[in-house]
Amino acid sequence: MRTLYIKENDAGQRLDKFLSKAVKALPKSLMYKSIRTKKIKVNRKRTEIGYILNPGDTVELFLAEEFFADNAAELSFTRLTPHLDIIYEDENILLLEKQPGMIVHSDDEEEVNTLISHVKAYLYRKGEYKPDEEQSFAPALCNRIDRNTGGIVIAAKNAQALRVMNEKIRNDELSKFYLAAVHGRLPKKADTLHGYLRKNSDENIVDIVPSPRPGYKEIITKYRVVDEKNDLSLVEVELVTGRTHQIRAHFASIGHPLLGDGKYGVNRDDKKLGYKFQALYAYRLVFRFDKSEKTPLDYLDGRSFEADKSKIWFLKEFDIK
């Protein structure tokens, strides 16, 4: 029998969600059966799968030791020397500037040199993340940016901050602004583009059409032209909807693909000129919270953060400083 003691970073989540992270070798089917048959209890009493854990709760598991054998945390990040461009940091969150070429999470090609691994290594060295003391939480990213796109990424240092920030993002309480360099000169200096997008997951590409079709989701993209030079337009883009590859595919669909975009544009000439990433950067983030319900992150409401423009590689094509 094992007893797990619920700490602050474990609390606020469903029992089954906690167990899937705290006892990784336990199959879900057996977990649910064990809860039903009282082999898993909370505070020595029969419980429900959806019970929300509180600090100080105890979870008793009357299970074979084999389910705990492979439960050690992955600690490869402890050997990593962290390299982060930090825009802002407090006790709850980090705002980081990711450069094109870095991936945010591990994939088939890269396990360690990822943005989240550098975040864990940084907090580990500061003593703010102690993996041997955590049962179900690790620092996590709240938003993602494609490998070949740069810009601001939010990282949560604790479970409460992660839950709140994820909810704020789901409720569209953050405004995200991008800078992009597109081919050609747009017919309007500012506009709101409408379309409908369908994702092909197998090929990791999206298709956009101007009118509704079955299987397509509506997309809305706002832009304003910041500068024009050498048959390129620098635009500030605000996403009203946030779909996969929305900015890249939407501008390509109206005949203005992004500079350096090999997926949605004709990239042969761009590559000859040395452009190996699409000219897209998530450069500004504005928190505009609905404060009808108080949260521990309300101090961020109304604040705006910008990336370092000197690190946005394609601005050299324009008269922008």
Buried (B, 14 or more C-beta within 10 A) or exposed (E): EBEBEBBEBBBBBBBBBBBBBBBEEBEEEBBBEBBEEEBBBBEEEEBEBEBEBEEEBEBBBEBEEEBBEEBEEEEEBEEBEBEBBEBBBEEBBBBBBBBBEBBBEBEEEEEEEBBBBBBBBBBBBEEEBEBEEBBBBBBBBBBEBBBBBBBBBBBBBBBBBBBBBBEBBEEBBBBBBBBBBBBBEBEEEEBEBBBBBBBEEEEEBBBBEEEEEEEBBEBBBBBEBBBBEEEBBBBBBBBBBBBBBBBBBBBBBBEBBBBBBBBBBEBEEBEEEEBEBBBBBBBBBBBBBEEEEEBEBEEBBEEEBEBEEEBBBBBEBBEBE
